Structures are given as structure tokens and as C-alpha cells.
């Protein structure tokens, strides 16, 4: 079994995301080789996504998802994300429309208060601008919840940002 297949098995057998460094260590290769293996596996049709937590196989879920359009400033990111997770939701991604590149998507995978705090910390320490800065605060989120009632609570929790 080659390293690409071993990487695929590691991801399939993990319920949680696996960092690139962990994969590199387990495979005995560099972090850059892991990036190349993932690219090759994606090109072969394997649904692998990356988030700040690591790599993970796309799993089909019985949870419901909803795409919502919102608008707010950078200062309100914490408040928005916190409201979503407090209501029982998960923020799968953020999407903005760029005039040159089209749709830009960032995988967030935020479902706990700890995830929110870590994300805000990375945003502050990285000196990177959040994607909403590219679109005047307008952006989309794919939200996930365990059922319709929970999704309704999530939507109600962020109603001030909905457009």
C-alpha cells in the first residue's frame, strides 16, 4: 500500500480532522508531501476537505444544512459565530463573491465555543483580513444543525445579520 492509500485510510478511520503534521509523521514524509498526496487524492475524486483543524474525509450527515446570507463588520464576527454555536448550530464555511475570482470559500468547521475562540485568536494573530472584508461585509455561511427546530433557533439567533 502506497502513502496516498495509507493517508486515505488514516482519514477514513478518523472521526476527527487530522493535522498535516500528524499525517506527515505517521507516513514518515514531509508536510509538503502530505499536501501533494491530498491534491492527488482529490483529483481522483476523493472528497477530502481541509480546515484549520486538519484534513478530513467529507462525511454524509443526517443533519440539515442551510445557506444563509449575512452582513456585518469584522467587529461582529465573534458575536455572530458565538450566537450560532450557542443555539446548537455549526458554521461549515464562509463564502464571498469576488469580482475577479468569483466565489471564494473558506472551510470553518466551527461548532463549539472553543472553536470560536480559536478562530478569533487566529484571525487576530495572523494579520490576515477576514473574507467579509472583500465584499463589504456581505457573505454566506453554510450552517448545519441536528434538526429543523435547532436550525430555527440558529436562524433566530443571527436574525440581526440576515440579509
C-alpha positions in Angstrom: 0.0 0.0 0.0 1.4 3.4 -1.1 1.5 6.5 1.0 -1.5 8.0 -0.7 -3.6 4.9 0.1 -2.3 4.9 3.7 -3.2 8.6 4.0 -6.7 7.9 2.7 -7.1 5.0 5.2 -6.0 7.3 8.1 -8.6 9.9 7.1 -11.4 7.3 6.6 -10.7 5.8 10.0 -10.7 9.1 11.9 -13.8 10.7 13.2 -12.0 14.0 13.8 -9.8 16.1 11.5 -6.1 15.0 11.3 -3.5 17.7 11.1 -1.0 17.7 8.2 1.9 17.4 10.7 0.3 14.3 12.3 -0.2 12.7 8.8 3.3 13.5 7.8 4.7 11.9 11.0 2.6 8.8 10.6 3.6 8.4 6.9 7.2 9.3 7.5 7.1 12.1 5.0 7.3 15.9 4.9 4.2 18.1 5.4 4.6 19.2 1.7 4.3 15.6 0.6 1.0 15.3 2.5 -0.3 18.4 0.6 0.7 16.7 -2.7 -1.0 13.4 -1.7 -4.2 15.2 -0.7 -4.2 17.1 -4.1 -3.7 13.8 -6.0 -6.5 12.0 -4.0 -8.8 15.0 -4.6 -8.1 14.8 -8.3 -9.1 11.1 -8.2 -12.4 12.1 -6.8 -11.9 11.6 -3.1 -13.8 14.2 -1.1 -11.1 15.4 1.3 -11.5 18.9 2.8 -9.1 20.9 4.9 -10.0 23.2 7.8 -7.9 24.9 10.4 -8.3 21.7 12.4 -6.8 19.5 9.7 -7.8 17.2 6.9 -11.0 15.1 7.0 -13.0 13.0 4.6 -16.3 14.5 3.6 -18.9 12.6 5.5 -22.5 12.4 4.7 -24.6 13.5 7.6 -28.2 13.3 8.6 -28.1 16.8 9.9 -29.8 19.6 7.9 -27.9 22.4 6.2 -29.0 25.8 5.2 -27.2 28.5 3.2 -27.7 32.0 4.7 -26.7 35.5 3.5 -25.5 37.8 6.2 -23.8 41.2 6.5 -21.8 42.6 9.4 -18.5 44.1 10.2 -15.3 42.4 11.3 -16.1 43.5 14.9 -19.2 41.4 14.9 -17.6 38.1 13.8 -17.3 36.8 17.3 -20.8 37.7 18.2 -22.2 36.1 15.1 -20.3 32.8 15.4 -21.0 32.6 19.2 -24.7 33.1 18.6 -24.7 30.2 16.1 -22.9 27.7 18.2 -24.8 28.7 21.4 -28.0 28.0 19.6 -26.8 24.5 18.6 -25.5 25.2 15.1 -22.3 24.6 13.2 -20.7 27.0 10.8 -19.4 24.8 8.0 -17.9 27.6 5.8 -17.9 31.2 4.7 -18.4 32.2 1.1 -17.9 35.6 -0.6 -18.3 36.7 -4.2 -15.1 38.3 -5.6 -15.3 40.4 -8.8 -12.2 38.7 -10.3 -12.1 35.3 -8.8 -15.8 34.6 -8.4 -16.8 32.5 -5.4 -14.2 32.2 -2.6 -14.9 29.7 0.1 -13.2 29.1 3.4 -13.9 26.0 5.4 -14.5 27.0 9.1 -15.9 23.9 10.8 -16.9 25.9 13.9 -19.2 24.1 16.3 -18.1 24.9 19.8 -17.3 28.0 21.9 -13.7 26.8 21.9 -13.7 26.7 18.1 -15.0 30.3 18.0 -12.3 31.5 20.4 -9.5 29.7 18.5 -10.8 31.1 15.2 -10.9 34.7 16.5 -7.4 34.2 18.0 -6.0 33.0 14.7 -7.7 35.9 12.9 -6.1 38.4 15.3 -2.6 36.9 15.4 -2.3 36.2 11.6 -2.8 39.8 10.5 -4.9 38.4 7.7 -8.2 40.0 6.7 -11.4 38.0 7.0 -13.1 37.2 3.7 -16.0 39.5 4.5 -13.6 42.4 4.0 -13.5 41.6 0.3 -17.3 42.0 0.0 -18.2 45.0 2.2 -19.3 42.6 5.0 -21.7 40.6 2.8 -21.1 36.9 2.9 -22.7 33.5 3.0 -22.5 30.7 5.6 -23.4 27.1 5.3 -25.0 26.3 8.6 -25.7 22.8 10.0 -28.0 21.7 12.8 -29.3 18.4 14.1 -32.9 19.1 13.2 -35.4 21.8 11.9 -36.1 23.1 15.4 -32.5 23.7 16.2 -31.9 25.3 12.8 -34.8 27.7 13.5 -33.1 28.6 16.8 -29.9 29.3 15.0 -31.6 31.5 12.4 -33.4 33.4 15.1 -30.1 33.9 17.0 -28.5 35.6 14.0 -31.6 37.4 12.6 -29.9 40.9 13.0 -27.3 39.9 10.5 -29.5 38.2 7.9 -30.0 40.0 4.5 
